[in-house]
Amino acid sequence: MAGMKKIISLLAALFIVLLFSFSVCADTGVSYTYDYWKNVKESPAAFGLEQVVDASNLNGASFGSVDDVCASADGRLFVADKTAGRIYVFDDSGNLLQSIKAIKSSDGKIVINKDGSQLILNGCEGLFMDEETDELYIANTGSMQVVVLDGNDYTFKRVFGKPENMTGTTEFKPSKVAVDHSGRIYLVVQSSYEGIIELNKDGSFSRYFGVNTPKVNLVDYFWKSIASDKQKQKMSKIYAPAFNNVAIDGEGFVMAVTYDSAAEDSVFRLNSGGKNVLREEGNIPVVGDIRSYDSTQSQFVDIAVTDYGTYAVIDKSKGRIFLYNFDGELLNVFGGMGDLKGEFKNPTSIAWLGDKLAVSDGTLNAVYIFAPTDFGKAILKGNEAYYYGRWDEALGYFKEAIRLNANYEPAYSAIGKNYLMKNEYRQAMYYFKLGNNRIFYSKAFNGYRNIVLKKYFYIPAGIMLLLIIGIIYSEVRFFQEKRRYYR
C-alpha cells in the first residue's frame, strides 16, 4: 500500500512538472501551432525581430504613447501618438521623415475649422493609408473628426465631422478607420453596440455595418421566455459587443476583430450585407489559443491582412501573434509577454510593412519590426502563389516549409490543396491525410470517387443491366406458367 502511494505521488509530481514546463513553454515566446488533436506542436518561428522604432528614432523627442501603426506600399511607417496628438512618419530604415501636429494646406497655411479654431491633431487613435488615392486617413478622436491628408506631402485634403444625416445613439468619436476600394469609409467607435459606422465617399452617413452577435446564455434565455412583460423590463438588456479594429482585405471585404468575451466570434470577414463569411476550414477555429493553463482567453486587439488573404492578429492578453491563411488555417504563433527584446507589455496594433510585420506597444512606446525567417518566407510565398493560382510555384515553397519542419501539418495540407486544384485527387488525398485535414480530404475523395466511377461505370452498369434483364425474364416466365396453369 505504501509502495502504491509512492508511485501515485511520483506520478502526480511528474504531471505537475510537465504541466509547469508546458506553461513556461507557452508563455516565453516559443513558436508553435496546433495539430488535429489540438496538441501544441513547437515550430520554427515565422518571424524574427529585425528593428525597433522608439524614442531613439525621434531626434531627441519622445513618444507620448504609441496607439496605432500603418504602412505604405513604398515602406513608410506611420505611427499615431494619442497622448501627444501627433503622427510620426518613418522611412524603411526607421529614420524620422515627418512629425505632424498642426494641419497645413498645400500653400503652407494652417487650416481653420468651421468654428474658427485651428485644425490640429487631438488624441488621434487610428490611421489608414489608402494606396489607390494616395491619401492618409486619421481618426482624430479627441476632436471627433476624420482628417484626410495627402499621402506624399501630408497637406490638408478634407475633414469629416459628424454627418448631419447620422442616426442612432452612437457618439461620433472615431477610434479606428479603414477605406475600401470604392472609397467607403469604415469607422470603429469604441463601446458602440450599433456596429461599424459606414460613411460614403463624401463623408455622409450610410449605415451601421456588421452588427456583432452576442453569445446566447441559455439560463437567461429560459428565464426571459417565461418572464412577464414587467419582469422583462427590469432585466438587464443584452447589447451587441463592440468591434475594436477594422481592416480591408484584397477583395474589398471588411475584416474586423473584437476582444469582448460576450461576442460569439472574435474575427470577422464581413460581406456587403454585414454577414460574417470568414473561412474556418482548418483543424481548429479562428479563436487564438484553444488551450490555456492560465484561464486567459485570447483577446484580439488588431488585425492586418495581405492582398492574398493571409492575416495576422495580435493577442493583447498574451502578446502573441497568430498567423492565418485565407482558409482560416493556423500557420504559426509567435511572440509573448516579457522583458526580453521583442516581447511585449501592451500590444496595441499590427500592420503589414511589405512582407514584414510592424507591431506597436503602448507601454514600451515602441514599434517592433518583425521580418520573416526562411521558414516564414516559405509559408508566405507559398500561400501567395496558391491564392493567385500558381500551383507549381506554391508546391515548391510548401515542400521547402516541410524541409524546415517535417511535422508542419499546414504545409502537407497546402500541398494537398495544390494537387486538388490540379485535379490530381489521389495525390491530394495522400497529403491531406499527412496534414490531418479531413474537410479537404473528403473533397479530394469525392473527386477521386467520381473519376473511378466514370472509368469503371460499365461494370456496375452491366451488372445492373443483367439483373434487370434477369428480373424481367423471371417475371415473363412466371406469367407464362401462370397462364398455362389456368387454361
C-alpha positions in Angstrom: 0.0 0.0 0.0 2.8 2.4 0.9 4.5 1.5 -2.4 1.4 2.3 -4.3 1.1 5.7 -2.5 4.7 6.4 -3.5 4.0 5.7 -7.1 0.9 7.9 -7.2 2.9 10.7 -5.5 5.7 10.4 -8.1 3.2 10.4 -11.0 1.4 13.4 -9.5 4.8 15.3 -9.2 5.7 14.3 -12.7 2.4 15.6 -14.0 2.9 19.0 -12.2 6.4 19.3 -13.6 5.2 18.6 -17.1 2.3 21.0 -16.7 4.6 23.7 -15.4 7.0 23.0 -18.3 4.3 23.4 -20.8 3.0 26.6 -19.2 6.6 28.1 -19.3 7.0 27.0 -22.9 3.7 28.6 -23.9 4.4 31.8 -22.1 8.0 32.5 -23.2 7.5 33.3 -26.9 8.2 29.8 -28.2 6.6 29.5 -31.7 4.1 26.7 -32.2 1.0 25.5 -34.0 -1.8 23.0 -33.1 -2.2 19.6 -34.6 -5.5 18.0 -35.5 -5.8 16.6 -31.9 -5.4 20.2 -30.6 -2.0 19.4 -29.1 0.7 22.2 -29.1 3.5 21.4 -31.6 6.6 23.5 -31.4 7.6 25.1 -34.8 10.3 27.3 -36.2 9.2 31.0 -35.8 7.7 32.5 -38.9 9.1 35.9 -38.0 12.1 37.3 -36.0 12.7 40.8 -34.6 14.7 42.9 -37.1 14.3 46.5 -35.9 12.9 48.6 -33.1 11.5 52.1 -33.6 11.3 54.1 -30.4 12.4 57.4 -28.8 15.9 57.0 -30.2 14.4 57.5 -33.7 12.8 60.8 -32.8 15.9 63.0 -32.9 15.7 64.0 -29.2 11.9 63.9 -28.8 9.9 61.0 -27.2 6.6 59.2 -27.8 3.7 60.2 -25.5 2.1 56.8 -26.4 2.1 54.5 -29.4 -1.5 53.7 -30.3 -1.7 52.7 -33.9 0.5 51.9 -36.9 0.0 51.6 -40.6 2.3 51.4 -43.6 2.5 52.5 -47.2 3.5 50.3 -50.2 6.8 52.2 -50.5 7.8 51.2 -47.0 7.0 54.2 -45.0 5.7 53.6 -41.4 3.0 55.9 -39.8 2.7 55.9 -36.0 -0.2 57.5 -34.1 0.6 59.1 -30.8 -2.7 59.7 -29.0 -1.1 61.4 -25.9 0.9 64.0 -27.9 -1.7 64.3 -30.6 0.9 63.6 -33.3 1.5 61.4 -36.3 5.1 60.4 -37.0 6.3 59.2 -40.4 9.4 57.0 -40.7 11.2 55.6 -43.7 12.0 51.9 -44.2 15.2 52.4 -42.2 13.5 53.9 -39.2 14.6 57.5 -39.9 12.1 60.2 -39.0 10.6 61.9 -42.1 7.8 64.0 -40.6 6.1 64.9 -37.4 2.5 66.1 -37.9 0.5 68.1 -35.4 -1.0 71.2 -37.0 -2.6 70.5 -40.3 -1.4 72.8 -43.2 -2.7 73.4 -46.7 -0.7 72.9 -49.8 0.4 76.6 -49.7 1.8 76.2 -46.1 -1.0 77.9 -44.2 -2.7 76.5 -41.1 -6.1 75.0 -41.9 -9.0 76.5 -40.0 -12.1 74.6 -38.8 -15.6 75.8 -39.4 -15.8 77.2 -35.9 -12.7 79.3 -36.5 -10.2 77.1 -34.5 -7.0 75.7 -35.9 -7.2 72.2 -37.3 -4.8 70.2 -35.1 -4.5 66.6 -34.2 -6.1 65.8 -30.9 -6.0 62.3 -29.3 -5.6 60.6 -32.7 -6.1 56.8 -32.3 -6.3 55.4 -35.8 -4.6 55.5 -39.2 -5.2 54.2 -42.7 -3.1 54.7 -45.8 -5.3 54.5 -49.0 -2.9 53.4 -51.7 -5.5 53.9 -54.5 -5.9 57.6 -53.8 -2.6 58.1 -52.1 -4.3 59.6 -49.0 -3.7 59.3 -45.3 -6.8 58.9 -43.1 -6.5 59.9 -39.5 -9.1 59.2 -36.8 -8.8 62.4 -34.9 -10.6 61.0 -31.9 -10.4 63.9 -29.5 -11.9 66.4 -32.0 -14.5 63.8 -33.2 -13.2 64.1 -36.8 -11.7 62.2 -39.6 -8.8 64.1 -41.2 -7.6 63.2 -44.7 -4.1 64.3 -45.8 -2.1 64.0 -49.0 -0.1 60.8 -48.8 3.1 62.4 -50.1 3.4 65.9 -48.6 0.9 65.4 -45.7 -1.0 68.6 -46.6 -4.8 69.0 -46.0 -7.3 67.4 -48.3 -10.5 67.3 -46.4 -12.1 66.7 -43.0 -15.3 64.9 -41.9 -17.2 65.7 -38.7 -20.4 64.1 -37.6 -22.7 63.7 -40.6 -25.9 65.6 -40.4 -27.9 62.6 -41.5 -26.3 60.2 -38.9 -28.9 58.2 -36.9 -28.6 56.1 -33.8 -27.2 56.8 -30.4 -23.5 56.1 -31.1 -21.3 59.1 -30.4 -19.3 60.2 -33.4 -15.9 59.6 -31.8 -13.9 57.6 -34.4 -11.1 55.4 -32.9 -10.1 53.3 -35.9 -10.5 53.9 -39.7 -10.4 51.9 -42.9 -11.3 52.7 -46.5 -12.4 50.2 -49.2 -11.7 50.1 -52.9 -14.9 52.2 -53.6 -14.0 55.0 -51.2 -16.4 53.9 -48.5 -15.1 54.8 -45.0 -15.5 52.5 -42.1 -15.1 53.8 -38.5 -14.8 51.9 -35.3 -16.2 53.7 -32.3 -15.1 52.1 -29.0 -18.1 50.8 -26.9 -20.6 51.2 -29.8 -23.1 48.4 -29.9 -24.7 49.5 -33.1 -21.8 48.3 -35.3 -19.2 49.9 -37.5 -20.1 53.3 -38.9 -20.0 53.3 -42.7 -19.7 56.7 -44.4 -20.0 57.5 -48.1 -17.0 58.9 -50.0 -18.3 62.4 -49.4 -18.5 61.9 -45.6 -22.2 61.5 -45.4 -23.7 58.7 -43.2 -24.6 55.5 -45.0 -25.4 52.9 -42.3 -24.2 50.9 -39.3 -22.4 47.9 -40.6 -21.8 44.3 -39.4 -23.6 44.1 -36.0 -21.6 41.8 -33.7 -23.7 38.9 -32.4 -23.6 38.2 -28.7 -23.3 34.7 -27.2 -26.6 33.2 -26.1 -26.9 32.5 -22.3 -29.3 29.6 -22.1 -30.2 30.3 -18.5 -31.1 33.9 -19.2 -32.9 32.9 -22.3 -35.1 30.4 -20.3 -36.0 33.0 -17.6 -36.8 35.7 -20.2 -39.0 33.2 -22.1 -41.2 32.7 -19.0 -41.0 36.2 -17.5 -43.8 38.7 -17.7 -43.6 42.0 -19.5 -42.9 43.9 -16.3 -40.2 41.4 -15.3 -38.6 41.7 -18.7 -38.4 45.5 -18.4 -36.4 45.1 -15.1 -34.0 42.5 -16.6 -30.7 43.8 -18.0 -30.6 44.3 -21.7 -28.1 42.4 -23.9 -26.2 44.7 -26.2 -24.2 43.7 -29.3 -20.4 43.6 -28.4 -18.3 46.4 -29.9 -15.7 46.0 -32.6 -12.1 47.0 -31.7 -10.4 47.3 -35.0 -11.0 47.1 -38.7 -9.1 46.4 -42.0 -9.8 45.8 -45.7 -8.6 42.7 -47.5 -7.5 42.4 -51.1 -11.0 41.6 -52.3 -12.6 44.6 -50.6 -14.2 42.7 -47.7 -14.1 44.4 -44.3 -12.2 42.4 -41.7 -12.6 43.2 -38.0 -11.8 42.0 -34.5 -13.3 42.2 -31.1 -12.0 41.1 -27.7 -15.3 41.3 -25.9 -15.9 38.0 -24.1 -19.6 38.3 -24.8 -19.1 38.1 -28.6 -19.9 34.9 -30.5 -16.9 35.5 -32.9 -13.6 37.2 -32.4 -12.5 37.6 -36.0 -14.8 38.8 -38.8 -14.8 38.9 -42.6 -17.9 40.9 -43.4 -19.6 40.9 -46.8 -21.7 43.7 -48.2 -24.7 42.6 -46.1 -22.6 42.7 -42.9 -22.6 38.9 -42.5 -19.5 37.2 -41.2 -18.2 35.0 -44.1 -14.8 34.2 -42.5 -13.5 30.9 -43.8 -12.6 28.4 -41.0 -11.6 25.3 -42.8 -8.6 24.5 -40.6 -8.4 21.9 -37.9 -9.2 24.5 -35.2 -11.4 27.6 -35.2 -10.0 31.1 -35.6 -10.0 32.0 -31.8 -6.3 32.2 -31.0 -5.2 29.9 -28.2 -7.5 26.9 -27.7 -5.9 25.6 -24.6 -4.9 27.9 -21.8 -3.4 27.0 -18.5 -3.9 30.4 -17.0 -7.6 30.7 -18.0 -7.0 33.7 -20.1 -8.9 33.9 -23.3 -7.1 35.3 -26.4 -8.1 39.0 -26.9 -7.5 40.2 -30.4 -6.9 43.9 -30.4 -6.0 44.4 -34.1 -5.8 42.6 -37.5 -3.6 43.1 -40.5 -4.4 41.4 -43.8 -2.4 40.9 -47.0 -3.8 41.2 -50.6 -3.6 37.4 -50.8 -5.8 36.8 -47.8 -3.1 35.8 -45.2 -3.8 37.7 -42.0 -2.2 38.3 -38.6 -4.0 39.1 -35.4 -2.4 40.3 -32.2 -3.5 39.0 -28.8 -3.3 41.8 -26.2 -3.7 39.4 -23.3 -0.7 37.2 -24.1 1.3 39.3 -26.6 1.1 36.5 -29.2 0.7 37.0 -32.9 -1.4 34.4 -34.7 -0.9 34.0 -38.4 -3.7 32.5 -40.5 -4.2 31.9 -44.3 -7.2 32.7 -46.4 -8.9 29.3 -45.4 -8.5 30.1 -41.7 -5.8 27.6 -41.1 -3.4 28.5 -38.3 0.1 28.9 -39.8 2.2 30.0 -36.9 2.1 31.5 -33.4 5.0 33.6 -32.1 5.7 36.4 -29.6 4.8 36.7 -26.0 4.7 38.9 -22.9 8.0 39.6 -21.1 11.0 41.8 -20.6 13.2 40.5 -23.3 13.8 42.4 -26.5 10.9 41.7 -28.9 8.5 40.7 -26.2 5.5 42.9 -25.3 3.9 44.6 -22.4 0.8 46.1 -24.0 0.5 45.4 -27.8 -1.9 47.9 -29.4 -1.8 47.4 -33.1 -0.3 45.4 -36.0 0.3 46.2 -39.7 2.0 44.7 -42.7 5.1 46.5 -43.8 5.7 44.7 -47.1 6.3 41.1 -46.1 7.3 42.3 -42.6 5.0 42.9 -39.6 5.0 46.2 -37.5 3.6 45.8 -34.0 3.2 48.7 -31.6 3.4 48.5 -27.8 1.6 51.2 -25.8 3.5 50.6 -22.6 7.0 50.4 -24.0 6.2 53.2 -26.5 7.9 51.3 -29.4 7.2 49.7 -32.7 8.8 46.3 -33.3 9.5 45.4 -36.9 9.5 41.6 -37.5 11.0 40.2 -40.7 10.1 36.7 -42.0 12.5 33.9 -41.4 13.4 31.4 -44.1 10.5 29.3 -42.7 8.2 32.3 -42.7 9.1 33.2 -46.3 8.2 29.7 -47.5 4.9 30.0 -45.7 4.0 33.4 -47.0 5.2 32.9 -50.6 3.5 29.5 -50.8 0.2 30.9 -49.7 0.5 33.9 -52.0 1.3 31.6 -55.0 -1.6 29.3 -54.1 -4.0 32.2 -53.8 -3.2 33.5 -57.2 -3.3 30.0 -58.8 0.4 29.5 -59.4 0.2 25.8 -58.3 3.7 24.6 -59.2 5.4 27.6 -57.6 3.3 27.1 -54.4 4.3 23.5 -54.3 8.0 24.3 -54.2 7.5 26.7 -51.3 5.5 24.3 -49.2 8.0 21.5 -49.8 10.6 23.9 -48.5 8.5 24.5 -45.4 8.3 20.7 -44.8 12.1 20.5 -45.2 12.4 23.1 -42.4 9.7 21.5 -40.3 8.8 17.9 -41.1 5.9 17.9 -38.6 4.2 21.0 -40.1 0.7 19.9 -40.9 -0.4 23.1 -42.7 2.3 22.6 -45.4 1.1 19.0 -46.1 -2.5 20.3 -46.2 -1.4 23.1 -48.6 0.4 20.6 -50.9 -2.8 18.6 -50.9 -4.8 21.7 -52.0 -2.4 22.3 -54.9 -2.9 18.8 -56.1 -6.6 19.2 -55.6 -6.7 22.3 -57.7 -4.9 20.4 -60.5 -7.5 17.6 -60.2 -4.8 15.1 -59.0 -7.1 13.7 -56.4 -5.1 10.6 -55.3 -2.0 12.7 -54.6 -4.2 15.3 -52.8 -5.7 12.6 -50.6 -2.2 11.4 -49.6 -1.1 14.8 -48.5 -4.4 15.7 -46.8 -4.0 12.5 -44.7 -0.5 13.6 -43.7 -1.9 17.0 -42.8 -4.9 15.5 -40.9 -7.2 17.8 -43.0 -10.4 15.8 -43.0 -12.5 18.6 -44.7 -10.3 18.8 -47.8 -9.6 15.0 -47.7 -13.4 14.5 -48.2 -13.3 16.9 -51.2 -10.4 15.1 -52.8 -12.1 11.7 -52.1 -15.3 12.9 -53.8 -13.3 13.9 -56.9 -11.3 10.6 -56.9 -14.5 8.6 -56.5 -16.2 10.4 -59.5 -13.2 9.5 -61.7 -13.2 5.9 -60.6 -17.0 5.7 -61.2 -16.7 7.2 -64.6 -13.8 4.9 -65.5 -15.4 1.7 -64.4 -19.1 2.6 -64.7 -19.7 -0.1 -67.3 -19.0 -2.8 -64.7 -21.8 -1.8 -62.2 -24.0 -0.7 -65.1 -23.5 -4.1 -66.8 -24.3 -6.0 -63.6 -27.4 -3.8 -63.1 -28.5 -4.4 -66.6 -28.1 -8.2 -66.3 -30.1 -8.0 -63.0 -32.9 -6.1 -64.7 -32.9 -8.5 -67.6 -33.0 -11.4 -65.2 -35.9 -9.9 -63.2 -37.8 -9.2 -66.4 -37.2 -12.7 -67.8 -38.2 -14.3 -64.5 -41.4 -12.3 -64.4 -42.3 -13.2 -68.1 -41.7 -16.9 -67.3 -43.8 -16.6 -64.2 -46.8 -15.1 -66.1 -46.4 -17.7 -68.9 -46.5 -20.5 -66.4 -49.5 -18.9 -64.7 -51.4 -18.7 -68.0 -50.7 -22.3 -68.8 -51.9 -23.4 -65.4 -55.3 -21.7 -65.7 -56.1 -22.9 -69.2 
